Amino acid sequence: MRISVRGLSLWIFILLALLTVAFWTLSLGLQFEREQSDRYLQQIEAWQAAIQTAQAEQLLWLQSRFYDMRAGVRVVPTNTQREAYLKQYRQNDESIRWAGLIHLIERNEQQSDCERLAQSLYSETDQGATPVFFSCLHDQQPMMGVRGDFRIYGRDTGLVLMMDYFAFLPQFERTSGLSLQAAGVANGTPRFAPAKLPTSRFFDHEINFNRGEVMLGSLVLPVVEQDFVAYWLDRSAWLLPVGALLLLAWWMLARGLIKPLEVLVKHLQPVILARRPGLDQAGTTLQPGLKLLQRYFILLTHLTRQDPLTGLYNRVIFEERMQQALNDSRRNGRKYALVLIGLIGFHHVNKDAGHFMGDALLRQLAGRLSGNLRETDSIARLGQDSFALLLEHGENDHMGSLLDKVYQSLSGGYRVYERNIEVDISMGVAIYPDHAQDIDGLMLRADEAMMHAQEQGGGVVYAQGTELQADHASLSRMQSFRQALNNREFKLVFQPVVDLKQHRTAYFEALLRWKEPGKGQLSIPQIIELAESSDAISQLSRWIIDSVAAELAHLQDPALKIAVNLSMVDFHDDKLPRHIEKILQAYGLNPQQLMIEITEGQIMRDKRRVVGILNKLSAMGFSLSIDDFGTGQASLAYLRNLPVEKIKIDQSFVRELVSEKDDQSIVQSTIELAHRLQLEVVAEGVESAEIHDLLGQMGCDYAQGYYISKPMEADQVPRWLEQRLTA
């Protein structure tokens, strides 16, 4: 049987086409499963977020009703008075489905199961503390309740408000676009499902609401499934034109209409046989275009090994030499010292004198480094103003004297383009194998030591301890932080600050929140420390200011203020005032709507620079406040020279204000002296009614804390302002 080449090639082409379609379909099937799973998880997360938002608004509404009722009740009401009192709230908000339960109970009064649960939650809580929320079943009806204690004419009395647990469903329906209805009873509790089901394929996802062992109810929500056939057709439209082009190419090859590949090889032969870059071999010539390509190749080879500015080794070659030295050390037992060198304040040289001056300074420094080393030592430039040395450390070597000599040679003044420039040098030293067993560990330990040297203003610092492993966890955390910042995984919550004299919300403080993957919520000081250590604090601060400005523009209330905290690093940026002003102008806001807070300790670390920035911000109309007052070394007499309007007493003096007489004396004297200097006083950490009332008696201007309100999501701020909740 004779088979033609053309026929065989056609069958091979058809087989390859079928295999391509099969593999493409298989890959699409795997991708379809992943996307289907991701879409399912995203839908569930969206529903959970909508439910949490609706429940948060329900809790806020219930809390506001509690405060209103507690303020209006002075005696234990009769059943008739209680019903009349409840009726006014039914009429004011028909969208809330009430169970009609308002109770004033005393310690020994006979209670229902829900009331007994509320009493047990508060059995060991001081009078006047923040109200507590709870949920329970009352006659098989799921209820949401709030309970708080207070006194009526010397008697301990508890106020309990309860409402339908599923009163949040109307808000959830508006957010999710679903229309829900009661779908019977499951396990003795209500069950809700959509009134209208999707026309496409779907499956049910059930969300259960539990409180401990108690089942309160459930939602059955439909998740739409995508059709794989439609998915495949939507993503496989390219197969037809590509197949047609390949078929045309096969036909042209079979007909001899395309020249064979030997023609291409013939044109490339001069390049293949040309001399290698850098070798001077006679008798071999190149065309002018290939000569230019050869020169570029030589330049690229040079750039892969050396720093173009200083001519020193770059990081890649330096790490190769380090690895070779460490391998030799394992055989001959010799030690090596890794020295990282940094210039303190180099960015000021670039900023004040220009980058050409900074480049010339780096070239001079590289020359001084090269002139003080031995032939066995290696030197490289790792970054903008960072250099590295690898020094062989023999038993009889005087490493300390060598490093002192290098430090003294680098620390002298530099004459750059007829200008004298003074720089401080920081050097961090790590010894192999004493401080680490590999390149990464040695780099991290030396970098640690160099950072300590920078903090103390320069000098030579050795890594501490022996046989220590590098802290890879901190590096991983910084990488997670940068990724979170780029992906906008941070969010702001807002805590109200109330005026103790006028009993109204004076302003909000914006607080940063970030949940580190796999570890949980980080505190604000931890987030700021991560931002500063990863050189991302400026980017984070600008995001915070932009987000606050967007929230102010959304609320459309010219009288509303929001306070933000700035880091010490921000106050080294001379462009900060102008940048904040541009953001506010972009949103159509005035500077009085933004309050800027800085901690007392930050002011004392760099008085001159911080005061200069504060004066600029004050002149532009921004409100300024000193946070955490009492924890630093500043006095009120010093603060009178600053353009600030408020001081915030640190919560460490406020939390035990009722029981600690010393704290009372400190807070009272601080308030009195601040008022004499025309400064307003804010007390943070107010967590009980006693502290709140005592601060009012002392003449404190503002209060902030969990007793008034926990930090709330941005979408809850308008509801808080509408309710005009007072402390």
Secondary structure, 3 states (H helix, E strand, C coil): CCCCHHHHHHHHHHHHHHHHHHHHHHHHHHHHHHHHHHHHHHHHHHHHHHHHHHHHHHHHHHHHHHHHHHHHCCCCCCHHHHHHHHHHHHHHCCCCCCCCEEEEEECCCCCCHHHHHHHHHCCCCCCCECCEEEEEEECCEEEEEEEEEEEECCEEEEEEEEEEHHHHHHHHHHHHCCCEEEEEEECCEEEEEECCCCCCCEEEEEEEEEECCEEEEEEEEEEECCCHHHHHHHHCCCHHHHHHHHHHHHHHHHHCCCCCCHHHHHHHHHHHHCCCCCCCCCCCCCCHHHHHHHHHHHHHHHHCCECCCCCCECHHHHHHHHHHHHHHHHHHCCEEEEEEEEEECHHHHHHHHCHHHHHHHHHHHHHHHHHCCCCCCEEEECCCCEEEEEEEECCCCCHHHHHHHHHHHHHCCEEECCEEECCEEEEEEEEECCCCCCHHHHHHHHHHHHHHHHHCCCEEEECCCCCCCCCHHHHHHHHHHHHHHHCCCCEEEEEEEEECCCCEEEEEEEEEECEECCCEECCHHHHHHHHHHCCCHHHHHHHHHHHHHHHHHHHCCCCCCEEEECCCCHHHCCCHHHHHHHHHHHCCCCHHHEEEEEEHHHHHHCHHHHHHHHHHHHHCCCEEEEEEECCCCCCHHHHCCCCCCEEEECHHHCCCCCCCHHHHHHHHHHHHHHHHCCCEEEEECCCEHHHHHHHHHHCCCEEECCCCCCCECHHHHHHHHHHCCCC
